[in-house]
Amino acid sequence: MSKVVRVRYEKGVLKPLDRIEFREGEELRVVILPREFPELLREVEVEAKEDIDKVLREARERWRQWY
């Protein structure tokens, strides 16, 4: 099961802001996205109206730069 959960970083620990339902001790994988990610999506949306192929290439490149 995948789930997106907002967290707050406090004293070296990521604390969930939303309810999560996992077993105690269960190992999970975490992907951390910067707060600015929605801004990237807005940029892509505006550019997509111009040239979708160009936008997709650039979006993939931006994504690689982030990770």
MOPAC internal coordinates of N, CA, C and O (Angstrom, degrees):
PM7 1SCF
backbone

  N    0.0000 0     0.00 0     0.00 0    0    0    0
  C    1.4479 1     0.00 0     0.00 0    1    0    0
  C    1.5241 1   108.20 1     0.00 0    2    1    0
  O    1.2310 1   120.50 1   -49.00 1    3    2    1
  N    1.3206 1   116.65 1   131.00 1    3    2    1
  C    1.4624 1   121.67 1   175.09 1    5    3    2
  C    1.5147 1   108.68 1  -102.35 1    6    5    3
  O    1.2310 1   121.52 1   -32.06 1    7    6    5
  N    1.3078 1   114.70 1   147.94 1    7    6    5
  C    1.4556 1   119.25 1   179.44 1    9    7    6
  C    1.5215 1   108.38 1  -154.10 1   10    9    7
  O    1.2310 1   120.14 1   -41.49 1   11   10    9
  N    1.3103 1   117.33 1   138.51 1   11   10    9
  C    1.4551 1   122.21 1   174.20 1   13   11   10
  C    1.5187 1   107.13 1   -97.45 1   14   13   11
  O    1.2310 1   121.00 1   -53.64 1   15   14   13
  N    1.3295 1   115.69 1   126.36 1   15   14   13
  C    1.4577 1   121.23 1  -176.91 1   17   15   14
  C    1.5190 1   108.87 1  -129.51 1   18   17   15
  O    1.2310 1   120.40 1   -50.26 1   19   18   17
  N    1.3067 1   116.83 1   129.74 1   19   18   17
  C    1.4649 1   120.31 1   174.50 1   21   19   18
  C    1.5176 1   107.91 1   -74.51 1   22   21   19
  O    1.2310 1   120.70 1   -39.20 1   23   22   21
  N    1.3302 1   116.27 1   140.80 1   23   22   21
  C    1.4649 1   120.76 1   178.73 1   25   23   22
  C    1.5234 1   109.97 1  -134.21 1   26   25   23
  O    1.2310 1   121.43 1   -18.25 1   27   26   25
  N    1.3027 1   114.87 1   161.75 1   27   26   25
  C    1.4676 1   121.95 1   173.72 1   29   27   26
  C    1.5234 1   106.71 1  -123.30 1   30   29   27
  O    1.2310 1   120.73 1   -44.49 1   31   30   29
  N    1.3173 1   116.21 1   135.51 1   31   30   29
  C    1.4600 1   121.45 1   178.75 1   33   31   30
  C    1.5145 1   108.58 1   -90.62 1   34   33   31
  O    1.2310 1   120.32 1   -62.16 1   35   34   33
  N    1.3298 1   116.99 1   117.84 1   35   34   33
  C    1.4649 1   122.38 1  -179.53 1   37   35   34
  C    1.5189 1   109.78 1  -137.84 1   38   37   35
  O    1.2310 1   120.85 1   -56.39 1   39   38   37
  N    1.3214 1   115.97 1   123.61 1   39   38   37
  C    1.4732 1   121.93 1   174.91 1   41   39   38
  C    1.5245 1   112.15 1    51.94 1   42   41   39
  O    1.2310 1   120.76 1  -136.08 1   43   42   41
  N    1.3270 1   116.15 1    43.92 1   43   42   41
  C    1.4597 1   120.91 1   176.22 1   45   43   42
  C    1.5147 1   115.72 1    80.43 1   46   45   43
  O    1.2310 1   120.04 1  -172.48 1   47   46   45
  N    1.3351 1   117.54 1     7.52 1   47   46   45
  C    1.4618 1   121.20 1  -176.91 1   49   47   46
  C    1.5264 1   109.82 1  -127.73 1   50   49   47
  O    1.2310 1   120.41 1   -43.27 1   51   50   49
  N    1.3361 1   116.83 1   136.73 1   51   50   49
  C    1.4584 1   121.26 1   173.18 1   53   51   50
  C    1.5274 1   107.89 1   -85.49 1   54   53   51
  O    1.2310 1   120.43 1   -61.51 1   55   54   53
  N    1.3273 1   116.78 1   118.49 1   55   54   53
  C    1.4681 1   121.19 1  -178.47 1   57   55   54
  C    1.5215 1   109.38 1  -109.04 1   58   57   55
  O    1.2310 1   119.99 1   -55.84 1   59   58   57
  N    1.3340 1   117.62 1   124.16 1   59   58   57
  C    1.4650 1   121.20 1  -179.77 1   61   59   58
  C    1.5295 1   111.41 1   -63.17 1   62   61   59
  O    1.2310 1   121.03 1   -41.26 1   63   62   61
  N    1.3248 1   115.63 1   138.74 1   63   62   61
  C    1.4604 1   121.10 1   174.59 1   65   63   62
  C    1.5278 1   110.36 1   -97.01 1   66   65   63
  O    1.2310 1   121.02 1   165.59 1   67   66   65
  N    1.3310 1   115.66 1   -14.41 1   67   66   65
  C    1.4590 1   121.73 1   178.50 1   69   67   66
  C    1.5266 1   108.19 1  -114.09 1   70   69   67
  O    1.2310 1   120.93 1   -21.60 1   71   70   69
  N    1.3171 1   115.83 1   158.40 1   71   70   69
  C    1.4637 1   120.78 1   178.58 1   73   71   70
  C    1.5254 1   109.41 1   -68.98 1   74   73   71
  O    1.2310 1   120.82 1   -45.90 1   75   74   73
  N    1.3168 1   116.04 1   134.10 1   75   74   73
  C    1.4608 1   120.98 1   175.55 1   77   75   74
  C    1.5240 1   108.61 1  -122.01 1   78   77   75
  O    1.2310 1   121.16 1   -33.02 1   79   78   77
  N    1.3253 1   115.39 1   146.98 1   79   78   77
  C    1.4607 1   119.80 1  -177.26 1   81   79   78
  C    1.5185 1   109.82 1  -125.56 1   82   81   79
  O    1.2310 1   121.28 1   -98.09 1   83   82   81
  N    1.3339 1   115.15 1    81.91 1   83   82   81
  C    1.4527 1   121.64 1   175.30 1   85   83   82
  C    1.5205 1   107.89 1  -125.49 1   86   85   83
  O    1.2310 1   121.23 1   -19.82 1   87   86   85
  N    1.3221 1   115.26 1   160.18 1   87   86   85
  C    1.4618 1   119.73 1   178.89 1   89   87   86
  C    1.5231 1   110.25 1   -72.04 1   90   89   87
  O    1.2310 1   119.95 1   -33.70 1   91   90   89
  N    1.2959 1   117.69 1   146.30 1   91   90   89
  C    1.4627 1   122.98 1   175.50 1   93   91   90
  C    1.5217 1   109.13 1   -56.24 1   94   93   91
  O    1.2310 1   120.17 1   -50.11 1   95   94   93
  N    1.3175 1   117.27 1   129.89 1   95   94   93
  C    1.4560 1   122.31 1   178.65 1   97   95   94
  C    1.5161 1   114.81 1    83.68 1   98   97   95
  O    1.2310 1   120.11 1   176.83 1   99   98   97
  N    1.3373 1   117.39 1    -3.17 1   99   98   97
  C    1.4574 1   121.07 1   179.97 1  101   99   98
  C    1.5278 1   109.75 1   -66.38 1  102  101   99
  O    1.2310 1   120.63 1   -44.70 1  103  102  101
  N    1.3429 1   116.40 1   135.30 1  103  102  101
  C    1.4596 1   120.70 1   177.24 1  105  103  102
  C    1.5137 1   109.40 1   -87.91 1  106  105  103
  O    1.2310 1   120.94 1   -42.31 1  107  106  105
  N    1.3243 1   115.82 1   137.69 1  107  106  105
  C    1.4553 1   122.35 1  -178.74 1  109  107  106
  C    1.5183 1   109.37 1  -130.25 1  110  109  107
  O    1.2310 1   120.18 1   -18.17 1  111  110  109
  N    1.3114 1   117.26 1   161.83 1  111  110  109
  C    1.4592 1   122.18 1   171.71 1  113  111  110
  C    1.5161 1   107.48 1  -103.49 1  114  113  111
  O    1.2310 1   120.95 1   -41.65 1  115  114  113
  N    1.3097 1   115.79 1   138.35 1  115  114  113
  C    1.4603 1   120.77 1  -176.94 1  117  115  114
  C    1.5251 1   109.14 1  -120.97 1  118  117  115
  O    1.2310 1   120.51 1   -48.86 1  119  118  117
  N    1.3162 1   116.62 1   131.14 1  119  118  117
  C    1.4605 1   122.45 1   173.12 1  121  119  118
  C    1.5180 1   106.16 1  -110.57 1  122  121  119
  O    1.2310 1   120.59 1   -54.71 1  123  122  121
  N    1.3179 1   116.47 1   125.29 1  123  122  121
  C    1.4581 1   120.42 1  -178.16 1  125  123  122
  C    1.5240 1   108.77 1  -104.82 1  126  125  123
  O    1.2310 1   120.99 1   -59.19 1  127  126  125
  N    1.3253 1   115.72 1   120.81 1  127  126  125
  C    1.4610 1   121.87 1   178.22 1  129  127  126
  C    1.5170 1   108.98 1  -110.04 1  130  129  127
  O    1.2310 1   120.32 1   -40.29 1  131  130  129
  N    1.3212 1   116.99 1   139.71 1  131  130  129
  C    1.4581 1   119.00 1   177.69 1  133  131  130
  C    1.5247 1   111.01 1   -68.19 1  134  133  131
  O    1.2310 1   120.65 1   -21.07 1  135  134  133
  N    1.2946 1   116.37 1   158.93 1  135  134  133
  C    1.4620 1   120.91 1   179.70 1  137  135  134
  C    1.5221 1   111.53 1   -60.35 1  138  137  135
  O    1.2310 1   120.41 1   154.41 1  139  138  137
  N    1.3321 1   116.82 1   -25.59 1  139  138  137
  C    1.4519 1   121.21 1  -175.24 1  141  139  138
  C    1.5297 1   113.50 1   -76.49 1  142  141  139
  O    1.2310 1   119.39 1   177.05 1  143  142  141
  N    1.3226 1   118.78 1    -2.95 1  143  142  141
  C    1.4578 1   120.85 1  -177.59 1  145  143  142
  C    1.5333 1   112.92 1   -53.62 1  146  145  143
  O    1.2310 1   118.73 1   135.77 1  147  146  145
  N    1.3399 1   120.04 1   -44.23 1  147  146  145
  C    1.4683 1   119.33 1   177.88 1  149  147  146
  C    1.5304 1   112.53 1   -59.63 1  150  149  147
  O    1.2310 1   120.20 1   149.44 1  151  150  149
  N    1.3175 1   117.23 1   -30.56 1  151  150  149
  C    1.4613 1   119.79 1   177.75 1  153  151  150
  C    1.5265 1   110.29 1   -65.48 1  154  153  151
  O    1.2310 1   120.33 1   139.58 1  155  154  153
  N    1.3316 1   116.98 1   -40.42 1  155  154  153
  C    1.4622 1   120.54 1   176.62 1  157  155  154
  C    1.5234 1   110.12 1   -60.24 1  158  157  155
  O    1.2310 1   120.18 1   137.05 1  159  158  157
  N    1.3128 1   117.26 1   -42.95 1  159  158  157
  C    1.4651 1   120.57 1   179.09 1  161  159  158
  C    1.5256 1   111.71 1   -61.68 1  162  161  159
  O    1.2310 1   120.34 1   139.68 1  163  162  161
  N    1.3203 1   116.95 1   -40.32 1  163  162  161
  C    1.4635 1   119.83 1   178.48 1  165  163  162
  C    1.5209 1   111.07 1   -63.67 1  166  165  163
  O    1.2310 1   120.47 1   138.65 1  167  166  165
  N    1.3469 1   116.71 1   -41.35 1  167  166  165
  C    1.4667 1   120.35 1   177.77 1  169  167  166
  C    1.5195 1   110.79 1   -60.25 1  170  169  167
  O    1.2310 1   120.85 1   133.81 1  171  170  169
  N    1.3178 1   115.98 1   -46.19 1  171  170  169
  C    1.4607 1   120.63 1  -178.85 1  173  171  170
  C    1.5200 1   110.54 1   -62.32 1  174  173  171
  O    1.2310 1   120.21 1   139.21 1  175  174  173
  N    1.3240 1   117.21 1   -40.79 1  175  174  173
  C    1.4602 1   121.08 1  -179.69 1  177  175  174
  C    1.5242 1   110.99 1   -60.87 1  178  177  175
  O    1.2310 1   120.51 1   135.98 1  179  178  177
  N    1.3174 1   116.64 1   -44.02 1  179  178  177
  C    1.4709 1   120.58 1  -179.90 1  181  179  178
  C    1.5160 1   109.81 1   -64.94 1  182  181  179
  O    1.2310 1   120.27 1   134.32 1  183  182  181
  N    1.3300 1   117.10 1   -45.68 1  183  182  181
  C    1.4549 1   120.93 1  -178.81 1  185  183  182
  C    1.5251 1   111.83 1   -67.13 1  186  185  183
  O    1.2310 1   120.20 1   148.60 1  187  186  185
  N    1.3174 1   117.23 1   -31.40 1  187  186  185
  C    1.4607 1   121.39 1  -177.46 1  189  187  186
  C    1.5165 1   112.12 1   -61.04 1  190  189  187
  O    1.2310 1   120.58 1   152.35 1  191  190  189
  N    1.2878 1   116.49 1   -27.65 1  191  190  189
  C    1.4603 1   120.03 1   179.55 1  193  191  190
  C    1.5279 1   110.77 1   -67.68 1  194  193  191
  O    1.2310 1   120.50 1   160.82 1  195  194  193
  N    1.3340 1   116.65 1   -19.18 1  195  194  193
  C    1.4568 1   120.98 1  -178.05 1  197  195  194
  C    1.5287 1   111.83 1   -90.53 1  198  197  195
  O    1.2310 1   119.91 1   123.71 1  199  198  197
  N    1.3284 1   117.77 1   -56.29 1  199  198  197
  C    1.4647 1   122.06 1  -174.51 1  201  199  198
  C    1.5242 1   109.13 1  -153.08 1  202  201  199
  O    1.2310 1   120.15 1   -81.86 1  203  202  201
  N    1.3168 1   117.32 1    98.14 1  203  202  201
  C    1.4579 1   121.62 1  -172.18 1  205  203  202
  C    1.5228 1   113.07 1   -62.48 1  206  205  203
  O    1.2310 1   119.28 1   140.73 1  207  206  205
  N    1.3382 1   118.98 1   -39.27 1  207  206  205
  C    1.4657 1   120.66 1  -179.94 1  209  207  206
  C    1.5257 1   110.77 1   -64.25 1  210  209  207
  O    1.2310 1   120.35 1   135.48 1  211  210  209
  N    1.3101 1   116.93 1   -44.52 1  211  210  209
  C    1.4673 1   121.33 1   178.36 1  213  211  210
  C    1.5262 1   109.76 1   -61.84 1  214  213  211
  O    1.2310 1   120.50 1   136.30 1  215  214  213
  N    1.3078 1   116.65 1   -43.70 1  215  214  213
  C    1.4623 1   121.32 1  -178.10 1  217  215  214
  C    1.5236 1   110.80 1   -63.44 1  218  217  215
  O    1.2310 1   120.01 1   136.52 1  219  218  217
  N    1.3186 1   117.58 1   -43.48 1  219  218  217
  C    1.4632 1   120.44 1   179.95 1  221  219  218
  C    1.5267 1   111.13 1   -62.53 1  222  221  219
  O    1.2310 1   120.18 1   137.72 1  223  222  221
  N    1.3413 1   117.27 1   -42.28 1  223  222  221
  C    1.4663 1   120.26 1   177.49 1  225  223  222
  C    1.5274 1   110.56 1   -60.60 1  226  225  223
  O    1.2310 1   120.69 1   132.61 1  227  226  225
  N    1.3179 1   116.28 1   -47.39 1  227  226  225
  C    1.4690 1   120.47 1  -178.59 1  229  227  226
  C    1.5221 1   111.85 1   -66.73 1  230  229  227
  O    1.2310 1   120.15 1   141.72 1  231  230  229
  N    1.3160 1   117.33 1   -38.28 1  231  230  229
  C    1.4699 1   120.64 1   179.33 1  233  231  230
  C    1.5229 1   110.14 1   -64.52 1  234  233  231
  O    1.2310 1   120.46 1   138.48 1  235  234  233
  N    1.3276 1   116.72 1   -41.52 1  235  234  233
  C    1.4706 1   119.51 1   177.70 1  237  235  234
  C    1.5250 1   110.44 1   -62.32 1  238  237  235
  O    1.2310 1   120.31 1   138.42 1  239  238  237
  N    1.3216 1   117.01 1   -41.58 1  239  238  237
  C    1.4645 1   120.55 1   178.80 1  241  239  238
  C    1.5306 1   110.92 1   -64.35 1  242  241  239
  O    1.2310 1   119.75 1   136.59 1  243  242  241
  N    1.3254 1   118.08 1   -43.41 1  243  242  241
  C    1.4589 1   120.97 1   177.45 1  245  243  242
  C    1.5162 1   111.43 1   -60.55 1  246  245  243
  O    1.2310 1   121.24 1   138.66 1  247  246  245
  N    1.3411 1   115.23 1   -41.34 1  247  246  245
  C    1.4654 1   120.62 1  -179.65 1  249  247  246
  C    1.5244 1   109.69 1   -61.81 1  250  249  247
  O    1.2310 1   120.12 1   137.22 1  251  250  249
  N    1.3501 1   117.38 1   -42.78 1  251  250  249
  C    1.4613 1   121.31 1   178.92 1  253  251  250
  C    1.5257 1   110.82 1   -62.67 1  254  253  251
  O    1.2310 1   120.22 1   141.68 1  255  254  253
  N    1.3205 1   117.18 1   -38.32 1  255  254  253
  C    1.4581 1   121.00 1   179.99 1  257  255  254
  C    1.5242 1   110.81 1   -64.11 1  258  257  255
  O    1.2310 1   120.18 1   145.52 1  259  258  257
  N    1.3207 1   117.27 1   -34.48 1  259  258  257
  C    1.4718 1   120.87 1  -178.82 1  261  259  258
  C    1.5018 1   111.01 1   -72.22 1  262  261  259
  O    1.2310 1   120.92 1   148.77 1  263  262  261
  N    1.3419 1   115.86 1   -31.23 1  263  262  261
  C    1.4707 1   119.92 1  -176.15 1  265  263  262
  C    1.4819 1   109.14 1  -118.82 1  266  265  263
  O    1.2310 1   120.10 1   180.00 1  267  266  265

